[in-house]
Amino acid sequence: MILFYHLSLQPKLPHIWIIRYCKFQLKQPQFKLSKSPSVLYRKSTHELFTEIEKDGKKQMVDRTIVLGGKRGVGKSTLLYTAVNHFLQNDWIVFYEPQLSQWTSGIYPYASVKDSTLYDQPNLAASILKSFSELNKTQLVKIQSAKNGNLYELAQSGVKNLLKSHSILESVMEELIASEKRPPILFALDQVNALYTQTHYFDKESQPLTANRLRVVNQIHKLLDSKSLKNLSTVIAQSESHSLIRSKFLIGQIEKAKLISETDPFDLSFDRFEALENDVEGNVSLPLKLNPLQMDPFLNSIDVSVRELHHFKVPMLTTEEAKTMIFFYKTTNALHQDPVDQPYVTKQWMLSQGNALELFRAATFI
């Protein structure tokens, strides 16, 4: 159940709410300030929910929604909020918050016979386990073409590592093709990890690009499919990990259609963009020598993404920052006294409306 708590200290802001969730917890410290994880319900939150609901009603979905914005603006939190909301509304949700782990080298892998792909059976089993447990109520209602229901099929892949990959593929194929299922939300965070070089190596000790991992290859096919029904895909890229920065995906997002309002508070500076445009001493290097262009995926002709619609997560307004700061005060995370308008304005200006920076500045964490 989702409970909406309006902060009593904010009587003049009826449109701003704090949502408390009980379904599952996040590991970030800001979600441990109260007895249950709490997030700010913003105008952009409602706008994203509306976009997802549109896709959930379509007979033919031909787009992927990509969450954009600076590091710390709240992309992962917004994605998590959507996941929790649609779970509570009886959607089936495929949620992966840390895709960088898929390519980090922590899972055992082996080459697939007569193929250029590589299996990660433990990863496939882990995905089946988390997905089936999160959606058990819905999956038990969908009969499998193989035997039993989709929950039982998924659990068989958890128990049998040798078949985990093929069972994962079967579960996804049957789920998407089912005529009696509810809408589906695919929510993928750190998605740039799927469009870059991995920490795995082939038989010639050359680094593998992510598309050569079988699980990633399956997700690529989903993201490129143009014949999906009652299914919304929302992805978010991470700005926190330089090792998974994907020039390929950045290029795709730059061409994407913007479906959210322009952020009037975005005053931050993109050092990567500045580096690309900088010509020092009036000498310009050839494009192929630009280190930012050395992305293996720029040369991957077998990888593509269906039409992206860019949902840019805005910086906090002063009123939203005020609501957050008062929430920190009520949860005893903030010991500033008094918490008045000058203090709020100062913190908002210092953080430039960035939610993560505001949290750190206000709570000294």
Secondary structure by P-SEA (a helix, b strand, c coil): cbbbbccccccccccbbbbbbcccccccccccccccbbbbbcaaaaaaaaaaaaaaacccccbbbbbbbcccccaaaaaaaaaaaaaaacccccccccccccccccbbbbbccccccccaaaaaaaaaaaaaaacaaaaaaccccccccaaaaaaaaaacccaaaaaaaaaaaaaaacccccbbbbcccccccccccccccccccccccccccaaaaaaaaaaaccccccbbbbbbbbccccccccaaaaaaaaacccccccccccccccaaaaaaacccccccccccccccccccccccccccccbbbbbccccccaaaaaaaaaaaaaacccccccccaaaaaaaaaaacccaaaaaaaaacc
